[in-house]
Amino acid sequence: MMDEPTQPADTAGPISSTVRRWRRLAVRHDLQWSELLLIALNLYGLRGNDTEGMRLRINSEDQEFMMVLPADRVTSPFSLRAHVDPSSPQHGLSELCVDGTPVAEIIEAEPGDEVRGYLRAEGTAATLQFLEDAAQGELVKHYRDLLQALSSDRNDDGTSHRFDEVMLAAIHAHDEALVVDHLKAVREAMTAEGLPESTTLGVLTPALRSREAFAELADRVGPMLVFLTTESYEDTAEVQDEQSGSGVRQSERLAEILAAAREAGHRTSFTYTVGGEPLDEMRAWLLPLAEQTTLWPSLTIHPAETPVDDSQHVAAPDERLDFFLEARSLLEQIFAPTELRPEPWRCYRGLWYRQHAGEPLDGPYV
């Protein structure tokens, strides 16, 4: 049993009823306070901001986290405000509040505009956005320029930075051959930048699905990390099994794709958004994929549009946070046989931050 969750960041003033209710929820689910707080923040987003999205660097219980949030949720309990005590070391910084109660320190806040690339894992992993409209001959130069820019962001002394992983985010691309060409260009750019062959090349995409593509990638770029984005996978209708003619569930088809990637020598994982279906259906849908997964998947929180909008959430508004905490426990059970563990930095809107299945999670967290 874990210790009772720690108190909110500042208990000098009145504590909101929401915070008191969430404290009790954290105790019931045996969670640290910061764990529940970050899950709730990803679910409800922020209110009182003009921008639709915001990137936050948060200090919660002496640990830093990165959040990318909807920031125009007028009914969210979360808001930002300037620290008001001039005698405090935190004066001049912002506070994250829940219905007026300060709960965490904001280190940095900026609009979450679209970016060409960004760093994770304390600067050891680079994510590159898929270039939609570049000519084939410009791909290598584009990705090399982007790697150089991210390296400069990390090292301001002009020296080249060595990444352990480079991930291509092609979540809206559905042309398999085009994604293969881009991955070959990224690997060429990585080589030109002096990154060794041992540097992981990964991809987030729904496009890869054929044994031929996985074999070509293994031959041309080496073993990869393949994250199949199930939310944007186009083949949502049942696929006919060529041997038996019986209908094959979409999750089983996705599992077949992951199996084909594994057979070609690639590491495998996937993305899945939690909150749109009941827990028993989620379990049945995920079990076939779990069997073919070699890296903890990106299991993300479906953000609430408003507390009263039930159109895309299976749980009622007043039960929604509790639903996600129950889903988290079930997901830990589903993936227990794999012995995989979350890497908190991989998922901006995840269900795990500092603990998993009652045990602490190692960083990096950002």
FENUR-V747471 format. One record per residue. N is the residue number from 1. D_LAST is the distance of its C-alpha to the last C-alpha in Angstrom with 1 decimal. Layout:
BEGIN
n=(N & N)
d_last=(D_LAST & D_LAST)
END
This chain:
BEGIN
n=(1 & 2 & 3 & 4 & 5 & 6 & 7 & 8 & 9 & 10 & 11 & 12 & 13 & 14 & 15 & 16 & 17 & 18 & 19 & 20 & 21 & 22 & 23 & 24 & 25 & 26 & 27 & 28 & 29 & 30 & 31 & 32 & 33 & 34 & 35 & 36 & 37 & 38 & 39 & 40 & 41 & 42 & 43 & 44 & 45 & 46 & 47 & 48 & 49 & 50 & 51 & 52 & 53 & 54 & 55 & 56 & 57 & 58 & 59 & 60 & 61 & 62 & 63 & 64 & 65 & 66 & 67 & 68 & 69 & 70 & 71 & 72 & 73 & 74 & 75 & 76 & 77 & 78 & 79 & 80 & 81 & 82 & 83 & 84 & 85 & 86 & 87 & 88 & 89 & 90 & 91 & 92 & 93 & 94 & 95 & 96 & 97 & 98 & 99 & 100 & 101 & 102 & 103 & 104 & 105 & 106 & 107 & 108 & 109 & 110 & 111 & 112 & 113 & 114 & 115 & 116 & 117 & 118 & 119 & 120 & 121 & 122 & 123 & 124 & 125 & 126 & 127 & 128 & 129 & 130 & 131 & 132 & 133 & 134 & 135 & 136 & 137 & 138 & 139 & 140 & 141 & 142 & 143 & 144 & 145 & 146 & 147 & 148 & 149 & 150 & 151 & 152 & 153 & 154 & 155 & 156 & 157 & 158 & 159 & 160 & 161 & 162 & 163 & 164 & 165 & 166 & 167 & 168 & 169 & 170 & 171 & 172 & 173 & 174 & 175 & 176 & 177 & 178 & 179 & 180 & 181 & 182 & 183 & 184 & 185 & 186 & 187 & 188 & 189 & 190 & 191 & 192 & 193 & 194 & 195 & 196 & 197 & 198 & 199 & 200 & 201 & 202 & 203 & 204 & 205 & 206 & 207 & 208 & 209 & 210 & 211 & 212 & 213 & 214 & 215 & 216 & 217 & 218 & 219 & 220 & 221 & 222 & 223 & 224 & 225 & 226 & 227 & 228 & 229 & 230 & 231 & 232 & 233 & 234 & 235 & 236 & 237 & 238 & 239 & 240 & 241 & 242 & 243 & 244 & 245 & 246 & 247 & 248 & 249 & 250 & 251 & 252 & 253 & 254 & 255 & 256 & 257 & 258 & 259 & 260 & 261 & 262 & 263 & 264 & 265 & 266 & 267 & 268 & 269 & 270 & 271 & 272 & 273 & 274 & 275 & 276 & 277 & 278 & 279 & 280 & 281 & 282 & 283 & 284 & 285 & 286 & 287 & 288 & 289 & 290 & 291 & 292 & 293 & 294 & 295 & 296 & 297 & 298 & 299 & 300 & 301 & 302 & 303 & 304 & 305 & 306 & 307 & 308 & 309 & 310 & 311 & 312 & 313 & 314 & 315 & 316 & 317 & 318 & 319 & 320 & 321 & 322 & 323 & 324 & 325 & 326 & 327 & 328 & 329 & 330 & 331 & 332 & 333 & 334 & 335 & 336 & 337 & 338 & 339 & 340 & 341 & 342 & 343 & 344 & 345 & 346 & 347 & 348 & 349 & 350 & 351 & 352 & 353 & 354 & 355 & 356 & 357 & 358 & 359 & 360 & 361 & 362 & 363 & 364 & 365 & 366)
d_last=(27.1 & 24.0 & 24.7 & 25.3 & 22.2 & 21.7 & 23.0 & 21.4 & 20.2 & 23.6 & 26.8 & 29.3 & 30.5 & 31.3 & 28.9 & 28.9 & 30.4 & 27.2 & 25.2 & 28.1 & 28.2 & 24.5 & 24.9 & 27.8 & 25.8 & 23.1 & 26.0 & 27.7 & 24.7 & 23.9 & 20.4 & 18.5 & 18.7 & 15.0 & 14.7 & 17.6 & 16.5 & 13.2 & 15.4 & 18.1 & 16.0 & 15.0 & 18.7 & 20.5 & 18.5 & 19.8 & 23.4 & 25.2 & 23.5 & 25.4 & 22.6 & 21.9 & 18.2 & 15.6 & 12.0 & 10.9 & 8.6 & 10.0 & 11.1 & 12.5 & 14.6 & 13.3 & 9.7 & 7.0 & 5.4 & 5.5 & 9.0 & 11.6 & 14.8 & 18.6 & 19.9 & 23.6 & 24.3 & 27.3 & 27.7 & 24.1 & 24.2 & 21.0 & 21.5 & 20.4 & 22.9 & 23.3 & 23.6 & 27.4 & 28.4 & 29.3 & 29.6 & 26.1 & 23.5 & 21.3 & 24.0 & 23.1 & 19.6 & 19.1 & 19.1 & 18.0 & 21.2 & 22.7 & 26.3 & 26.5 & 25.0 & 22.0 & 19.2 & 16.1 & 15.4 & 14.1 & 12.7 & 12.9 & 14.5 & 15.8 & 17.5 & 15.7 & 18.2 & 18.4 & 17.0 & 18.2 & 14.9 & 11.3 & 8.8 & 5.8 & 5.5 & 6.0 & 8.7 & 10.4 & 10.4 & 12.1 & 13.1 & 16.6 & 18.4 & 21.9 & 24.7 & 27.2 & 30.2 & 30.4 & 33.5 & 33.3 & 34.2 & 31.4 & 28.4 & 27.9 & 28.2 & 25.7 & 23.0 & 23.8 & 23.6 & 20.2 & 18.9 & 20.7 & 19.2 & 15.5 & 16.7 & 18.3 & 15.3 & 13.8 & 17.2 & 19.5 & 22.4 & 23.4 & 22.6 & 21.1 & 17.6 & 17.5 & 15.0 & 14.9 & 14.5 & 15.6 & 15.5 & 18.2 & 17.7 & 21.4 & 21.3 & 24.4 & 26.4 & 29.2 & 31.3 & 30.8 & 32.6 & 30.7 & 27.3 & 28.8 & 30.0 & 26.6 & 25.0 & 27.8 & 27.2 & 23.5 & 24.6 & 27.3 & 25.1 & 22.8 & 26.0 & 27.3 & 24.2 & 24.9 & 22.2 & 23.9 & 25.0 & 22.7 & 19.6 & 18.5 & 19.4 & 18.3 & 19.3 & 18.6 & 22.2 & 25.2 & 27.7 & 28.0 & 30.6 & 33.5 & 34.3 & 35.5 & 32.2 & 30.3 & 33.1 & 33.0 & 29.3 & 29.7 & 32.6 & 31.3 & 27.5 & 27.3 & 25.5 & 22.5 & 19.8 & 21.2 & 19.3 & 22.2 & 21.5 & 24.1 & 24.0 & 25.4 & 27.7 & 31.1 & 33.5 & 33.5 & 37.1 & 38.4 & 38.9 & 42.3 & 42.3 & 44.6 & 46.3 & 47.0 & 46.8 & 44.9 & 42.0 & 38.6 & 35.7 & 32.8 & 30.4 & 32.8 & 33.0 & 29.2 & 29.4 & 32.1 & 29.9 & 27.2 & 30.1 & 31.5 & 28.2 & 28.2 & 31.8 & 31.1 & 28.7 & 25.3 & 22.4 & 22.0 & 19.9 & 20.0 & 18.6 & 20.4 & 20.4 & 21.5 & 24.1 & 26.9 & 29.1 & 30.4 & 28.9 & 31.8 & 31.6 & 27.8 & 28.6 & 31.5 & 29.5 & 26.6 & 28.7 & 30.0 & 26.6 & 25.2 & 28.0 & 26.9 & 23.2 & 21.8 & 18.0 & 16.6 & 17.0 & 14.8 & 16.6 & 15.9 & 17.4 & 20.3 & 20.1 & 23.3 & 25.4 & 27.4 & 28.2 & 31.6 & 30.8 & 31.4 & 31.9 & 28.8 & 27.9 & 29.9 & 29.4 & 31.3 & 29.5 & 30.2 & 29.1 & 26.0 & 23.4 & 25.4 & 25.7 & 21.9 & 21.9 & 24.9 & 23.4 & 20.4 & 23.1 & 25.1 & 22.3 & 21.7 & 25.5 & 25.6 & 23.2 & 24.5 & 27.0 & 24.5 & 22.7 & 19.4 & 16.3 & 13.1 & 9.9 & 7.5 & 4.9 & 8.2 & 9.4 & 8.8 & 12.0 & 12.2 & 14.5 & 12.6 & 10.0 & 11.6 & 14.9 & 16.8 & 20.6 & 21.0 & 19.2 & 16.0 & 13.0 & 11.6 & 8.1 & 5.9 & 3.8 & 0.0)
END
